[in-house]
Amino acid sequence: MVRRTDLTLAVVMTACAVALCGCGSSGVNRPSPSAVDPGWTDTGAWEFLGHKGRRIATDHFEIRTTVDDPRIIDALPALLEASFQDVQMLSPGLEPPKSPFITYLLADKRQWRNAVRIVVPSMVEQLHQLGRGGFTVRSVSVLYDIDPPGRCRDTLALAAHEAWHQVTQRVFKDPLPEWLEEGLATRMEGLDISATGVRPNPDNNPERHRRLRWMVYTKRLQSLRDFLRDDPYAALERDREALLDYYAQAWALATFLLEADPATRAGVGHLLADARHGRMRSKLRAAPRGLTTDERIFVTWIDPDIDALDERFQNWCRQRVSWSRRSR
């Protein structure tokens, strides 16, 4: 999350990355091969403010964690690599950076709160309103184990969600609009967990399904125009329920755009490619005036008739929750 404040937080991260990294041994900085190896290497001990942990390296990620739950430790490296592969499938041609993405996974919320005070002190109060969650800034994710004892799904889903932000913040030259940034990140949360391991599956996201169903039946879904004017920060300022609504609608909109219509899926692909290569500003010059920036993005890449697509989207949401209810 914390995407809107990248410019502010960029100044903080230069100093705070040293504070976090300084608790252990020197960082691993190595080229990232293009082939994904689901294996991982334990590169030694790491500490955070006196809490002992470990450092784990994969092809594209470096995990620094104080968590000792073997289910999380065994599953997370391969899940992050599989999530990176899914990002590459959504945006073909995406090349990994030369240095790994850094993921801090702390054992509990108290450790995470201390990390918030170090990394983003100006947002301590706002981030504490999250309840359970995490954030990513300058492609560094700071998370904690949000599951009760005996469970691991939510923590793994959170890490996969933030992996999307890590990639876009590091690799994309232009920022995506929040509705697509968060929508695609929520799709990364879908997981299949079995005896053979954990794999991404965007269709298996029961939390967003349930929230969307409740929003449809309580008439809390926003119109597309209203939703495009909203963002997760404004939602968080209202209350946590509004934030959960925002993420559920973002998940639904991204799913609709990718699955309901080949034209909108192609539009998403073109938008991702243009954001990655820094072409968004030049293309927006031809967009209609009198609209918000997000509306101009939507009509340029997705569909020029927002209201007509909104009607289709609202119908799709009703059908989706009705279908999912019948399939239970």
MITOR-927715 format. One line per 2 residues: number of its first residue (from 0); their letters; for each residue x, y, z of C-alpha. Coordinates in steps of 0.2 Angstrom, whole numbers, plus 5000, padded with zeros to 4 digits. Layout:
NUM> A> X:Y:Z; ...
***
This chain:
0> MV> 5000:5000:5000; 5007:5018:5004
2> RR> 5009:5021:4985; 5002:5039:4985
4> TD> 5016:5045:4996; 5031:5037:4987
6> LT> 5039:5054:4984; 5039:5058:5003
8> LA> 5044:5041:5009; 5058:5040:4996
10> VV> 5068:5052:5007; 5065:5042:5023
12> MT> 5070:5025:5015; 5087:5031:5011
14> AC> 5091:5032:5030; 5079:5020:5037
16> AV> 5085:5005:5026; 5101:5007:5034
18> AL> 5093:5006:5051; 5084:4990:5046
20> CG> 5098:4982:5037; 5110:4987:5051
22> CG> 5103:4974:5063; 5111:4960:5054
24> SS> 5125:4955:5042; 5128:4964:5026
26> GV> 5115:4963:5012; 5116:4950:4998
28> NR> 5118:4959:4981; 5119:4948:4966
30> PS> 5112:4947:4948; 5095:4939:4946
32> PS> 5094:4925:4933; 5079:4925:4922
34> AV> 5075:4907:4926; 5065:4905:4941
36> DP> 5071:4892:4954; 5058:4888:4967
38> GW> 5072:4883:4979; 5080:4895:4991
40> TD> 5096:4898:5001; 5097:4902:5020
42> TG> 5110:4915:5019; 5113:4917:5038
44> AW> 5107:4925:5054; 5098:4942:5055
46> EF> 5091:4952:5069; 5078:4966:5071
48> LG> 5080:4976:5087; 5086:4961:5097
50> HK> 5074:4949:5089; 5083:4934:5081
52> GR> 5079:4929:5064; 5086:4923:5047
54> RI> 5089:4930:5030; 5083:4919:5015
56> AT> 5088:4923:4997; 5078:4917:4981
58> DH> 5081:4922:4963; 5072:4939:4964
60> FE> 5068:4941:4983; 5078:4943:4999
62> IR> 5067:4939:5014; 5073:4945:5031
64> TT> 5062:4938:5044; 5060:4935:5063
66> VD> 5045:4922:5060; 5050:4904:5065
68> DP> 5034:4895:5059; 5040:4882:5047
70> RI> 5025:4882:5036; 5027:4901:5032
72> ID> 5046:4899:5030; 5045:4884:5019
74> AL> 5031:4891:5008; 5035:4910:5006
76> PA> 5051:4909:4995; 5042:4899:4982
78> LL> 5026:4909:4983; 5035:4925:4980
80> EA> 5044:4918:4965; 5028:4911:4958
82> SF> 5020:4928:4961; 5034:4937:4951
84> QD> 5031:4925:4937; 5012:4930:4937
86> VQ> 5017:4948:4936; 5028:4944:4921
88> ML> 5013:4935:4913; 5002:4950:4915
90> SP> 5015:4962:4908; 5025:4952:4896
92> GL> 5043:4957:4893; 5045:4963:4911
94> EP> 5064:4961:4916; 5069:4959:4934
96> PK> 5080:4972:4942; 5098:4967:4946
98> SP> 5096:4968:4964; 5083:4958:4974
100> FI> 5067:4964:4981; 5068:4966:5000
102> TY> 5054:4958:5011; 5054:4961:5029
104> LL> 5042:4948:5038; 5041:4951:5057
106> AD> 5035:4939:5070; 5021:4950:5077
108> KR> 5013:4967:5077; 5024:4975:5090
110> QW> 5039:4972:5080; 5030:4979:5064
112> RN> 5025:4994:5074; 5043:4998:5078
114> AV> 5047:4995:5060; 5034:5008:5055
116> RI> 5041:5021:5067; 5058:5018:5058
118> VV> 5053:5017:5040; 5038:5029:5039
120> PS> 5037:5039:5056; 5025:5052:5048
122> MV> 5012:5038:5045; 5012:5029:5062
124> EQ> 4995:5033:5067; 4987:5031:5049
126> LH> 4995:5014:5047; 4991:5008:5064
128> QL> 4972:5010:5059; 4975:4995:5046
130> GR> 4971:4982:5059; 4980:4968:5050
132> GG> 4991:4973:5036; 5007:4979:5029
134> FT> 5015:4991:5017; 5027:4993:5003
136> VR> 5038:5009:5000; 5052:5010:4987
138> SV> 5049:4992:4983; 5053:4986:5001
140> SV> 5039:4977:5010; 5037:4978:5029
142> LY> 5025:4964:5035; 5021:4954:5050
144> DI> 5013:4937:5054; 4994:4941:5054
146> DP> 4988:4924:5056; 4982:4915:5073
148> PG> 4993:4900:5078; 4991:4886:5067
150> RC> 4987:4896:5051; 4997:4904:5038
152> RD> 4985:4908:5023; 4982:4927:5027
154> TL> 5001:4930:5030; 5006:4922:5014
156> AL> 4992:4931:5004; 4998:4948:5011
158> AA> 5016:4944:5006; 5009:4940:4988
160> HE> 4999:4956:4988; 5014:4967:4992
162> AW> 5025:4958:4980; 5015:4966:4966
164> HQ> 5018:4983:4974; 5037:4979:4975
166> VT> 5038:4975:4957; 5028:4990:4951
168> QR> 5037:5002:4962; 5054:4996:4956
170> VF> 5051:4992:4938; 5037:5003:4932
172> KD> 5042:5021:4926; 5025:5028:4928
174> PL> 5014:5024:4943; 4998:5015:4940
176> PE> 4981:5022:4945; 4976:5016:4962
178> WL> 4961:5007:4956; 4972:4996:4945
180> EE> 4987:4995:4957; 4977:4989:4971
182> GL> 4965:4978:4960; 4979:4968:4953
184> AT> 4988:4967:4970; 4972:4960:4978
186> RM> 4971:4947:4964; 4988:4941:4969
188> EG> 4981:4936:4986; 4972:4921:4979
190> LD> 4981:4905:4984; 4979:4886:4983
192> IS> 4986:4878:4998; 4989:4859:4997
194> AT> 5001:4846:5004; 5012:4849:4989
196> GV> 5014:4867:4992; 5006:4885:4990
198> RP> 5003:4892:4972; 4994:4908:4966
200> NP> 4976:4906:4960; 4967:4923:4958
202> DN> 4950:4914:4958; 4953:4907:4976
204> NP> 4951:4923:4986; 4937:4920:4998
206> ER> 4939:4935:5008; 4936:4947:4993
208> HR> 4922:4936:4987; 4913:4937:5004
210> RL> 4915:4956:5005; 4909:4959:4987
212> RW> 4894:4948:4990; 4890:4958:5006
214> MV> 4893:4975:4997; 4881:4969:4983
216> YT> 4867:4964:4994; 4869:4980:5005
218> KR> 4870:4991:4990; 4888:4997:4995
220> LQ> 4895:4996:4978; 4901:5013:4971
222> SL> 4898:5018:4953; 4913:5017:4943
224> RD> 4915:5036:4942; 4914:5037:4961
226> FL> 4926:5023:4963; 4939:5031:4951
228> RD> 4938:5047:4962; 4941:5037:4978
230> DP> 4958:5029:4984; 4963:5018:4999
232> YA> 4970:5032:5009; 4954:5042:5008
234> AL> 4945:5026:5013; 4956:5022:5027
236> ER> 4953:5040:5034; 4934:5036:5034
238> DR> 4936:5019:5043; 4943:5002:5041
240> EA> 4926:4996:5034; 4927:5008:5020
242> LL> 4945:5002:5017; 4939:4984:5015
244> DY> 4925:4990:5004; 4938:4998:4993
246> YA> 4949:4983:4991; 4935:4972:4987
248> QA> 4928:4983:4974; 4946:4985:4967
250> WA> 4948:4966:4966; 4931:4965:4957
252> LA> 4935:4978:4945; 4952:4971:4940
254> TF> 4944:4954:4939; 4930:4960:4928
256> LL> 4943:4970:4916; 4954:4954:4914
258> EA> 4940:4941:4913; 4924:4948:4906
260> DP> 4929:4956:4890; 4945:4953:4878
262> AT> 4945:4972:4874; 4946:4977:4892
264> RA> 4959:4964:4896; 4969:4971:4881
266> GV> 4967:4988:4888; 4974:4983:4904
268> GH> 4989:4975:4895; 4992:4991:4885
270> LL> 4991:5002:4901; 5003:4991:4910
272> AD> 5016:4991:4896; 5014:5010:4894
274> AR> 5017:5013:4913; 5032:5001:4913
276> HG> 5040:5011:4899; 5035:5028:4905
278> RM> 5023:5032:4890; 5008:5037:4900
280> RS> 5010:5056:4901; 5012:5058:4883
282> KL> 4997:5047:4879; 4986:5057:4891
284> RA> 4989:5073:4882; 4975:5067:4870
286> AP> 4963:5062:4883; 4947:5073:4885
288> RG> 4948:5088:4897; 4936:5091:4911
290> LT> 4939:5073:4919; 4949:5068:4934
292> TD> 4966:5060:4930; 4959:5043:4934
294> ER> 4944:5045:4923; 4956:5051:4909
296> IF> 4967:5035:4911; 4951:5025:4911
298> VT> 4944:5032:4895; 4961:5032:4886
300> WI> 4966:5014:4890; 4950:5004:4895
302> DP> 4934:5011:4888; 4928:5028:4882
304> DI> 4911:5026:4889; 4913:5024:4908
306> DA> 4894:5024:4912; 4890:5010:4899
308> LD> 4905:5000:4906; 4899:5004:4924
310> ER> 4882:4996:4920; 4890:4980:4913
312> FQ> 4902:4980:4929; 4888:4981:4941
314> NW> 4878:4967:4932; 4894:4957:4932
316> CR> 4896:4959:4951; 4878:4954:4954
318> QR> 4880:4938:4943; 4897:4934:4951
320> VS> 4891:4934:4969; 4875:4925:4964
322> WS> 4886:4912:4955; 4898:4910:4969
324> RR> 4884:4908:4981; 4876:4894:4971
326> SR> 4892:4885:4969; 4895:4884:4988
***
